[in-house]
Amino acid sequence: MIARSTPSLKRLTRNRRFFAFLSSFLFLISVIFIILVEIGNLHARPVLSDIYFIKLDLSHIIPRSVPNAALVNSIARTLGLHDFYQVGLWGFCEGYGDEITDCSKPKALYWFNPVAIILDELLAGATSTSLILLAVLFPPPQCPSIISLLANEKARKSGREGDG
């Protein structure tokens, strides 16, 4: 066994104590951040709504360089497409501008399917007036498939709601 001198032992103990406190402090900070991630983006509250994994900004879904981009973007908004979608651990929130309007119900093992959510939003906002507006803006060579898709999906959804 090697005998160590007292100053050497104090120096080694000091270093070990410093790193033990440092690692404990960093562990405490990481626990706080894990709790914030767990509760973040559950409800439309000021601090919690700013904690998210992904923010999908669809406010300018058509680039401004395209002619009539502002009109098409406002039509997308009229049809029910929100300006942004924020994905959290338990669900997602959606809103217009900088304000969150609604959050999904928290769900364990949640996974974000943007295509299904955006399609549901568009179909929920698709009224007969908006379908006529689409037909006017996009002449028949491009429009029939879009209109038929929206009309068939809307009829299927309303039939399903009537059954339930």
C-alpha positions as CSV (number, residue, x, y, z in Angstrom):
1,M,0.0,0.0,0.0
2,I,1.3,3.4,-0.9
3,A,1.2,6.0,1.8
4,R,0.2,9.5,0.6
5,S,1.1,12.8,2.3
6,T,-1.7,14.9,3.8
7,P,-1.3,17.8,1.4
8,S,-1.5,15.4,-1.6
9,L,-4.7,13.8,-0.1
10,K,-6.3,17.2,0.5
11,R,-5.6,18.3,-3.1
12,L,-7.0,15.1,-4.6
13,T,-10.1,15.3,-2.3
14,R,-10.7,18.9,-3.3
15,N,-10.7,18.0,-7.0
16,R,-13.0,15.1,-6.4
17,R,-15.4,17.2,-4.4
18,F,-15.4,20.0,-7.0
19,F,-16.3,17.5,-9.8
20,A,-18.9,15.8,-7.6
21,F,-20.6,19.2,-7.0
22,L,-20.3,20.2,-10.7
23,S,-21.8,16.9,-11.9
24,S,-24.6,17.2,-9.3
25,F,-25.4,20.7,-10.4
26,L,-25.5,19.8,-14.1
27,F,-27.7,16.8,-13.3
28,L,-30.2,19.1,-11.5
29,I,-30.3,21.4,-14.5
30,S,-30.9,18.5,-16.8
31,V,-33.8,17.3,-14.6
32,I,-35.4,20.7,-14.8
33,F,-35.0,20.8,-18.6
34,I,-36.5,17.2,-18.9
35,I,-39.5,18.3,-16.8
36,L,-40.0,21.4,-19.1
37,V,-39.9,19.1,-22.2
38,E,-42.4,16.8,-20.6
39,I,-44.9,19.5,-19.9
40,G,-44.1,21.8,-22.8
41,N,-46.7,22.4,-25.6
42,L,-49.5,20.8,-23.7
43,H,-51.7,23.9,-23.4
44,A,-51.8,27.4,-24.9
45,R,-49.9,29.0,-22.0
46,P,-47.3,31.7,-22.4
47,V,-44.1,29.8,-21.4
48,L,-45.2,26.2,-22.0
49,S,-46.3,27.0,-25.6
50,D,-42.8,28.2,-26.5
51,I,-41.3,24.7,-25.8
52,Y,-41.6,22.4,-28.8
53,F,-39.6,20.1,-31.0
54,I,-40.7,21.3,-34.5
55,K,-42.5,24.4,-35.7
56,L,-44.1,24.1,-39.1
57,D,-44.7,27.6,-40.5
58,L,-47.3,27.5,-43.3
59,S,-48.2,31.2,-43.3
60,H,-46.6,31.7,-46.7
61,I,-47.1,28.2,-48.2
62,I,-46.9,29.8,-51.6
63,P,-43.7,31.9,-52.1
64,R,-44.2,35.6,-52.5
65,S,-42.5,35.5,-55.9
66,V,-45.4,33.6,-57.4
67,P,-48.1,35.9,-58.8
68,N,-51.2,36.2,-56.6
69,A,-49.3,34.4,-53.7
70,A,-51.1,36.6,-51.1
71,L,-54.5,35.6,-52.5
72,V,-53.7,31.9,-52.6
73,N,-52.2,32.0,-49.0
74,S,-55.4,33.7,-47.8
75,I,-57.5,31.0,-49.5
76,A,-55.5,28.3,-47.8
77,R,-56.2,30.1,-44.5
78,T,-59.9,30.4,-45.4
79,L,-60.1,26.7,-46.1
80,G,-58.9,26.0,-42.6
81,L,-55.1,25.8,-42.8
82,H,-53.5,27.4,-39.8
83,D,-50.4,29.6,-40.0
84,F,-48.2,27.3,-37.9
85,Y,-48.2,23.9,-36.2
86,Q,-45.9,23.2,-33.2
87,V,-45.1,19.6,-32.3
88,G,-44.5,18.7,-28.7
89,L,-43.9,15.4,-26.9
90,W,-47.6,14.6,-26.2
91,G,-49.3,16.4,-29.2
92,F,-49.4,19.5,-31.3
93,C,-50.7,23.1,-31.1
94,E,-51.9,25.2,-34.0
95,G,-52.5,28.9,-34.4
96,Y,-52.6,32.1,-36.5
97,G,-49.9,34.8,-36.4
98,D,-48.1,34.4,-33.0
99,E,-51.1,33.2,-31.1
100,I,-51.9,29.5,-30.4
101,T,-55.6,28.9,-31.0
102,D,-55.9,25.2,-30.2
103,C,-53.9,22.2,-28.9
104,S,-54.5,18.6,-29.6
105,K,-55.5,16.3,-26.7
106,P,-52.3,15.0,-25.0
107,K,-51.7,11.4,-26.1
108,A,-49.0,8.9,-25.0
109,L,-46.8,7.5,-27.8
110,Y,-47.8,10.5,-30.0
111,W,-46.3,10.8,-33.4
112,F,-46.8,13.8,-35.7
113,N,-48.4,13.0,-39.1
114,P,-48.4,16.4,-40.9
115,V,-50.1,15.1,-44.0
116,A,-53.1,13.7,-42.1
117,I,-53.4,16.8,-39.9
118,I,-53.2,19.3,-42.8
119,L,-55.6,17.3,-44.9
120,D,-58.1,17.1,-42.0
121,E,-57.8,20.9,-41.5
122,L,-58.4,21.6,-45.2
123,L,-61.3,19.2,-45.4
124,A,-62.9,20.6,-42.2
125,G,-62.8,24.1,-43.8
126,A,-63.9,23.0,-47.2
127,T,-67.4,24.4,-47.7
128,S,-69.4,24.5,-50.9
129,T,-68.4,28.3,-51.2
130,S,-64.7,27.5,-50.9
131,L,-65.0,24.8,-53.5
132,I,-66.7,27.2,-55.9
133,L,-63.9,29.7,-55.1
134,L,-61.3,27.0,-56.0
135,A,-63.1,26.3,-59.2
136,V,-63.0,30.0,-60.2
137,L,-59.4,30.5,-59.3
138,F,-58.1,27.2,-60.8
139,P,-59.7,26.5,-64.2
140,P,-61.0,23.0,-65.1
141,P,-57.9,21.3,-66.3
142,Q,-56.3,21.6,-62.8
143,C,-59.4,21.9,-60.6
144,P,-61.6,18.8,-61.1
145,S,-59.4,16.4,-59.3
146,I,-58.9,18.8,-56.3
147,I,-62.6,19.5,-56.0
148,S,-63.6,15.9,-56.4
149,L,-61.1,14.8,-53.8
150,L,-62.3,17.5,-51.3
151,A,-66.0,16.8,-52.0
152,N,-65.7,13.0,-51.8
153,E,-63.7,13.2,-48.5
154,K,-66.1,15.7,-47.0
155,A,-69.1,13.5,-47.9
156,R,-67.3,10.5,-46.5
157,K,-66.5,12.3,-43.3
158,S,-70.1,13.7,-42.9
159,G,-71.5,10.2,-43.5
160,R,-69.1,8.8,-40.9
161,E,-70.2,11.4,-38.4
162,G,-73.9,10.7,-39.0
163,D,-73.2,6.9,-38.3
164,G,-71.5,7.6,-35.0
